[in-house]
Amino acid sequence: MLVAGIAAASASDDPIASRQAMMKNTGASIGAIVKMAKGEAEFDALAASLAIRAMNNSAIGIVHLFPTGSETGMDTEAAPKIWEDMAGFVEKAKAMEEATAKAIAAPAASLDELKAQLGEIGGTCKGCHETYRIKKS
């Protein structure tokens, strides 16, 4: 709940900058896991666990960073669909929260286990981005 409170306070100051920072941190976390999965970095169970916890914190707080009125303003990849279908957006965030919570409850002890977790967590990212993100070229 602390993360949600911080996210809500941050959102009132500059929700677009706050959510972009959160997405950047989430991207760095999943990027570290992808490097392990691809063999570009050595499997490190602790680092993977910390990255998954960071993604879980983001999933818990992200919905608070999309208040009404923050649809435009700064350069943003947030699609208008977020505000048109907030319930669906919240559902996608909840799916990521659940996937990361599952991985936290059963930390990967091997690279193969981490790859399986990455597939599930990455699927939640993709599912949300396909609907609620405007891909910038």
C-alpha positions as a Markdown table, in Angstrom:
| # | Residue | x | y | z |
|---|---|---|---|---|
| 1 | Met | 0.0 | 0.0 | 0.0 |
| 2 | Leu | 2.9 | 2.4 | 0.6 |
| 3 | Val | 3.8 | 2.2 | -3.1 |
| 4 | Ala | 0.2 | 3.1 | -4.1 |
| 5 | Gly | 0.3 | 6.0 | -1.7 |
| 6 | Ile | 3.6 | 7.3 | -3.0 |
| 7 | Ala | 2.3 | 6.8 | -6.6 |
| 8 | Ala | -0.9 | 8.7 | -5.8 |
| 9 | Ala | 1.1 | 11.6 | -4.3 |
| 10 | Ser | 3.5 | 11.6 | -7.2 |
| 11 | Ala | 0.7 | 11.5 | -9.7 |
| 12 | Ser | -0.9 | 14.7 | -8.4 |
| 13 | Asp | 2.4 | 16.6 | -9.0 |
| 14 | Asp | 3.1 | 15.3 | -12.6 |
| 15 | Pro | 1.4 | 12.1 | -13.5 |
| 16 | Ile | 2.9 | 11.8 | -16.9 |
| 17 | Ala | 6.5 | 12.2 | -15.7 |
| 18 | Ser | 5.7 | 9.9 | -12.8 |
| 19 | Arg | 4.3 | 7.1 | -14.9 |
| 20 | Gln | 7.1 | 7.4 | -17.5 |
| 21 | Ala | 9.7 | 7.0 | -14.7 |
| 22 | Met | 7.8 | 4.0 | -13.4 |
| 23 | Met | 7.6 | 2.4 | -16.8 |
| 24 | Lys | 11.3 | 3.1 | -17.4 |
| 25 | Asn | 12.2 | 1.3 | -14.1 |
| 26 | Thr | 9.9 | -1.6 | -15.0 |
| 27 | Gly | 11.5 | -1.8 | -18.4 |
| 28 | Ala | 15.0 | -1.9 | -16.8 |
| 29 | Ser | 13.8 | -4.7 | -14.4 |
| 30 | Ile | 12.4 | -6.9 | -17.1 |
| 31 | Gly | 15.4 | -6.1 | -19.3 |
| 32 | Ala | 17.7 | -7.5 | -16.6 |
| 33 | Ile | 15.7 | -10.7 | -16.6 |
| 34 | Val | 15.6 | -10.9 | -20.5 |
| 35 | Lys | 19.4 | -10.6 | -20.5 |
| 36 | Met | 19.6 | -13.6 | -18.2 |
| 37 | Ala | 17.1 | -15.6 | -20.3 |
| 38 | Lys | 19.1 | -14.8 | -23.5 |
| 39 | Gly | 22.4 | -15.8 | -21.9 |
| 40 | Glu | 23.7 | -12.2 | -22.1 |
| 41 | Ala | 24.0 | -12.1 | -18.3 |
| 42 | Glu | 24.6 | -14.9 | -15.9 |
| 43 | Phe | 21.6 | -16.3 | -14.0 |
| 44 | Asp | 21.4 | -14.6 | -10.6 |
| 45 | Ala | 18.4 | -15.7 | -8.5 |
| 46 | Leu | 18.7 | -12.7 | -6.1 |
| 47 | Ala | 18.9 | -10.1 | -8.9 |
| 48 | Ala | 15.9 | -11.8 | -10.7 |
| 49 | Ser | 13.9 | -11.8 | -7.5 |
| 50 | Leu | 14.6 | -8.1 | -6.9 |
| 51 | Ala | 13.7 | -7.2 | -10.4 |
| 52 | Ile | 10.4 | -9.1 | -10.1 |
| 53 | Arg | 9.6 | -7.4 | -6.8 |
| 54 | Ala | 10.2 | -4.0 | -8.5 |
| 55 | Met | 7.8 | -5.0 | -11.3 |
| 56 | Asn | 5.3 | -6.1 | -8.7 |
| 57 | Asn | 5.5 | -2.7 | -7.0 |
| 58 | Ser | 5.0 | -1.0 | -10.3 |
| 59 | Ala | 2.0 | -3.1 | -11.1 |
| 60 | Ile | 0.4 | -2.2 | -7.7 |
| 61 | Gly | 1.0 | 1.5 | -8.2 |
| 62 | Ile | 0.6 | 2.1 | -11.9 |
| 63 | Val | -3.1 | 2.7 | -12.1 |
| 64 | His | -2.8 | 5.7 | -9.8 |
| 65 | Leu | -0.6 | 7.4 | -12.3 |
| 66 | Phe | -3.4 | 7.8 | -15.0 |
| 67 | Pro | -5.8 | 10.3 | -13.4 |
| 68 | Thr | -8.5 | 12.0 | -15.5 |
| 69 | Gly | -6.9 | 15.0 | -17.2 |
| 70 | Ser | -3.5 | 13.4 | -17.8 |
| 71 | Glu | -4.3 | 12.0 | -21.2 |
| 72 | Thr | -2.2 | 14.6 | -23.0 |
| 73 | Gly | 0.3 | 17.3 | -22.3 |
| 74 | Met | 3.7 | 15.9 | -22.5 |
| 75 | Asp | 5.0 | 13.4 | -25.0 |
| 76 | Thr | 3.2 | 10.3 | -23.9 |
| 77 | Glu | 2.7 | 6.7 | -25.2 |
| 78 | Ala | -0.5 | 6.3 | -23.2 |
| 79 | Ala | -3.4 | 5.5 | -25.5 |
| 80 | Pro | -6.7 | 7.3 | -25.0 |
| 81 | Lys | -8.1 | 3.8 | -24.6 |
| 82 | Ile | -6.8 | 3.8 | -21.0 |
| 83 | Trp | -9.3 | 6.5 | -20.0 |
| 84 | Glu | -12.1 | 5.1 | -22.2 |
| 85 | Asp | -11.7 | 1.6 | -20.6 |
| 86 | Met | -10.2 | 2.2 | -17.2 |
| 87 | Ala | -11.7 | -1.1 | -15.9 |
| 88 | Gly | -9.9 | -3.0 | -18.6 |
| 89 | Phe | -6.7 | -1.2 | -17.9 |
| 90 | Val | -6.9 | -1.9 | -14.2 |
| 91 | Glu | -7.6 | -5.6 | -15.0 |
| 92 | Lys | -4.3 | -5.7 | -17.1 |
| 93 | Ala | -2.4 | -4.1 | -14.2 |
| 94 | Lys | -3.9 | -6.7 | -11.9 |
| 95 | Ala | -2.7 | -9.5 | -14.2 |
| 96 | Met | 0.8 | -8.2 | -13.9 |
| 97 | Glu | 0.5 | -7.9 | -10.2 |
| 98 | Glu | -0.7 | -11.5 | -9.9 |
| 99 | Ala | 2.0 | -12.9 | -12.3 |
| 100 | Thr | 4.8 | -11.1 | -10.4 |
| 101 | Ala | 3.3 | -12.1 | -7.0 |
| 102 | Lys | 3.3 | -15.7 | -8.1 |
| 103 | Ala | 6.9 | -15.4 | -9.1 |
| 104 | Ile | 7.7 | -13.8 | -5.7 |
| 105 | Ala | 6.0 | -16.6 | -3.9 |
| 106 | Ala | 8.0 | -19.3 | -5.7 |
| 107 | Pro | 11.4 | -17.7 | -6.7 |
| 108 | Ala | 13.2 | -19.1 | -9.7 |
| 109 | Ala | 15.9 | -21.5 | -8.6 |
| 110 | Ser | 17.2 | -22.1 | -12.1 |
| 111 | Leu | 17.4 | -20.3 | -15.5 |
| 112 | Asp | 14.6 | -22.6 | -16.9 |
| 113 | Glu | 12.3 | -21.6 | -14.0 |
| 114 | Leu | 13.1 | -17.9 | -14.6 |
| 115 | Lys | 12.4 | -18.3 | -18.3 |
| 116 | Ala | 8.9 | -19.7 | -17.5 |
| 117 | Gln | 8.3 | -16.8 | -15.1 |
| 118 | Leu | 9.5 | -14.3 | -17.8 |
| 119 | Gly | 7.0 | -15.8 | -20.3 |
| 120 | Glu | 4.1 | -15.3 | -17.9 |
| 121 | Ile | 5.1 | -11.8 | -16.7 |
| 122 | Gly | 6.1 | -10.7 | -20.2 |
| 123 | Gly | 2.7 | -11.8 | -21.5 |
| 124 | Thr | 1.0 | -9.5 | -19.1 |
| 125 | Cys | 3.2 | -6.6 | -20.3 |
| 126 | Lys | 2.5 | -7.4 | -23.9 |
| 127 | Gly | -1.3 | -7.8 | -23.3 |
| 128 | Cys | -1.5 | -4.3 | -21.8 |
| 129 | His | 0.8 | -2.6 | -24.3 |
| 130 | Glu | -1.1 | -4.0 | -27.3 |
| 131 | Thr | -4.3 | -2.2 | -26.2 |
| 132 | Tyr | -3.2 | 0.7 | -24.0 |
| 133 | Arg | 0.1 | 2.0 | -25.5 |
| 134 | Ile | 0.7 | 4.1 | -28.6 |
| 135 | Lys | 4.0 | 2.8 | -30.0 |
| 136 | Lys | 6.2 | 5.7 | -31.0 |
| 137 | Ser | 8.5 | 5.2 | -34.0 |
